[in-house]
Amino acid sequence: MKQPYLLLTPGPLSTTPTVKAAMQIDYCTWDSDYRTVTETIRQQILAMAEANPNNYTTVLLQGSGSYGVEATIGAAVPREGAVLMVAINGAYGRRISEIADYYAIPHVDVEFAEDEAVDPQRIEQALAAHPEVTHFATVHSETTTGILNPIERLVPLLKARGIVSIIDAMSSLGGVPLVMDQLDCDYLVSSANKCVQGVPGFAFIIAKQSELAKTAGNARSLSLDIYAQWQAMTKQPGKWRFTSPTHVVHAFAQALNELEIEGGVVQRYRRYAANQQALSDGMQALGFDLVIDPADQGPIITSFKYPSTDFDFDAFYQFIKERGFVIYPGKVSTIPSFRIGTIGDVDTTDIQRLLAIISDYQRLTH
Ligand SMILES: *Cc1c(COP(=O)(O)O)cnc(C)c1O
């Protein structure tokens, strides 16, 4: 089957033909072959994140990435006596705050402009002003804009105060080198369809075992109870509590192997960064301005300002789609913009083809 276009979106993204092919078989969930696949994935995720298996564990959870974030907040934050601080500089940070509202968790939101990275100094001040805070959550790669927030400078501030740290690393894990043993954060959440380059269907949580062990009975949702899921996966290795996305799991196992063949996270990061650099340089040469300061820009997705007030994004989008690429609308509320992702099974030759199409569009519309 021929793909009508390449996805230049931040997940779901374009997967390799071999990842798609891994979904052609129907698997049984209780069979030991399948459970071995699941168990191997759990270990490979720890290795990918450089997390010591004696200290960390992986919990897999059915659903999209938000299910993983919600499950982590709902399990990590106890029903009584806890206050969550959320650092927000985009839609995904705001989503964490929304989760806290649903769970009636008292929370302190520290808001930043969407084109600005989370500033550790301001977090330090906010923590000093709110000694009642027990838990902290933020986003690593804020997919709203493509900003990479400085989690390696934030987590130590939390450690110093004994605050539990929760990082949404959805669109960075697997594509941005991250050493859990050094970062020492308590929970890190990601999903199958981002930088590992699998297909959508489950989220996963890398959790510090000593923290997760304290969360029995915290969850306010049966199906999102990551403590119970962890217990089930530990007692009967590789067994999920409820029906798991078997095809997605096999695609993910293949995707993890392909990540290793590519040379691991460092090599994947280099490919993504080269894509992003080519895109950013090429678009600026075509007259598009960046929304985000290059110092804060990550390799995942890049936001560009509309070149003029009468810019017709829909026409631009359709023109590009008909020629083989799907891009993304903008998500920054205050700046009219669009976004182009640089992750998935794409390389700089794809980016150059895209730039040529955009150049054609400009020639035809001017
Ligand atoms: C993709 C993403 C999520 C999860 O979104 P879903 O639509 O639930 O998969 C959460 N946070 C960030 C930063 C993301 O990029």
The ligand as an SDF file (V2000), in Angstrom:
LIG
                    3D

 15 15  0  0  0  0  0  0  0  0999 V2000
    1.8070   13.9630   22.1570 C   0  0  0  0  0  0  0  0  0  0  0  0
    1.9580   14.6020   23.4620 C   0  0  0  0  0  0  0  0  0  0  0  0
    1.1600   14.2270   24.5680 C   0  0  0  0  0  0  0  0  0  0  0  0
    0.0980   13.1870   24.4960 C   0  0  0  0  0  0  0  0  0  0  0  0
   -0.8830   13.4620   23.5870 O   0  0  0  0  0  0  0  0  0  0  0  0
   -1.8950   12.3150   23.1560 P   0  0  0  0  0  0  0  0  0  0  0  0
   -2.6910   12.9970   22.0960 O   0  0  0  0  0  0  0  0  0  0  0  0
   -2.6840   11.9520   24.3370 O   0  0  0  0  0  0  0  0  0  0  0  0
   -1.0600   11.1750   22.6690 O   0  0  0  0  0  0  0  0  0  0  0  0
    1.4290   14.7970   25.7900 C   0  0  0  0  0  0  0  0  0  0  0  0
    2.4140   15.6840   25.9370 N   0  0  0  0  0  0  0  0  0  0  0  0
    3.1920   16.0780   24.9140 C   0  0  0  0  0  0  0  0  0  0  0  0
    4.2760   17.0640   25.1650 C   0  0  0  0  0  0  0  0  0  0  0  0
    2.9880   15.5490   23.6440 C   0  0  0  0  0  0  0  0  0  0  0  0
    3.7740   15.9310   22.6260 O   0  0  0  0  0  0  0  0  0  0  0  0
  1  2  1  0
  2  3  1  0
  2 14  2  0
  3  4  1  0
  3 10  2  0
  4  5  1  0
  5  6  1  0
  6  7  2  0
  6  8  1  0
  6  9  1  0
 10 11  1  0
 11 12  2  0
 12 13  1  0
 12 14  1  0
 14 15  1  0
M  END
$$$$
